[in-house]
């Protein structure tokens, strides 16, 4: 974080831990939300930050590192970035330099969240998991014939 914070990126604000009230305000004002964890960190491939799903549910453009189940999300809803300060900075610069290329990602993120995180859909997935523990919980385990648009 310190290395990235010293990289000049106009319009980018860095936040550590904030209160729930401050988080709600920041999320409401954000155009792009970033979820970063070291993909080589302890158990990184076994956990997915819930904040990323909150970002999707709020229809934000989402940038994240390849951790947990995030690489399984459709590319229309998330932009995966390398875990380096330069890689993250380049990804954010790309969004800032060509916002029209990313404009639909927030819309797709919201549509995806509404489709995949709806209570009945999640309930069916959990029921399937309980009845067949070998079944994956992630939406990508259930074949789709269409992409989010």
N, C-alpha and C positions, 0 to 999 in steps of 0.2 A: 504494500500500500504506500509506504513512504517513497519508494522509487517512482511509482505511478503519480503520486501527488506532486512530484517535482517536474513532471513532464507537462509542458504548457499545452493545455487544452481549453481554449476559451469556451465559456458556457458550461463547463463541467464543474459540479460541486461534489466534494467528497464528504461523506458523513460516516461517523462511527455509530456506536449505539446511541439511540435516541428514545425518548419516551413514546408511548403509543400515540399520544396526541400529535407530537411532532412528526412521527412517521406517517400518520394519516394525512397531515398537511403536505409533507414532501411528496407522497405518492400522488395526491390530487394535482400537484403542480408539475410533476415530472412528465417529460416527453419520452425519455428513455430510462429504463431501469436496468441496473447491472448487478448480477449475482456472481461473485467471484469466490472460488475456493480452489486450493491447489489440488489438481487431479491426482497427484502422487501422494497426497497427504494420507494420514492414517484413516483407513476405512472410507476414503473419498468415493469409491465406486459403489459403496453400499448405502449411501445416504444422498438425498436430494434436498437442497434447501427449500423449505416451504414458502419462503418469500418469493421465489421465482414463480410459483403457482399463483400467488397473490398478484404479482405483476401482470401475469397473463389474464387473470380474472378482472383486472382493471383496464384491460385493453391497451397496455403500454407496449412499446417496442422493447424487447427483452434481449439483453446481451449477457451471456454466461459462459463459464468455462465448462469443459466436458466432464461433469461429475454426475454420479448417480445415474438416474434415468434420463437426464436432460438430452443426451445424444439421440435418444429414441423419439423425441418430439419432432413433429414435422418441421422442416426448414422454413415453412411459411410463417411459423409462429415464434421462432427463436433464432438468434444469431449466435453461434458458438464462436468463441475467441480463444486463441492460444493463451497459455498461462505465463505470459511474459509482459513486462511493462510496455515494451515496444509493440507487441501484438495487440494488447488491449487498447493502447493509444491509437494504433492504426485502425482498428475496428471502429472506435468512436469517431475518429476523424472521417472515416468513410461514410458514416451515417450523417455527420455534420455537413460534409461536402456534397452529399447527394440525398437529401432528405426525401425526395420523391421516390427514390428506389426503395425506401423503407416505410413509406406512408401506409401501405396496406398491411404491414406486419402487426400493428396494433389492432386493426380491425379483425384480422385473422386470429390473433391471440384471443380476443374476446369471444369470437364465434367458437373457437376450439374449447375454451373454458366452459362456455355455456353448454356445449354438446357433451363434453367428457366429464365435467365435474357436477352435473345435475344429480340430485340425490338418488333418483331411481337408477341411473346408470352406475353410479358408485355402489349402490346397494346390490345390484346384479353382479358386479365384479367381486364384491366381498363375499356374497353367497357362493359364487362359483369357486372362489378361493377356499372357502371353508369345506365345501363338498369335494373339491379336487385340489388338494394343496400343491400339486405340481403345476397348476394353472398360474400364469403370471397375472399380476394385478395391473400392470401398465396398459393403457389403452392400445399401445402398438401390438399387444398380444392378440387383439381382436382385429382380424383383417378388415380393412376398409377399401372400398373400390373407388373412393373419391378423395381428393385433397380438400383442405379447408380453403374456401375462397369467399 
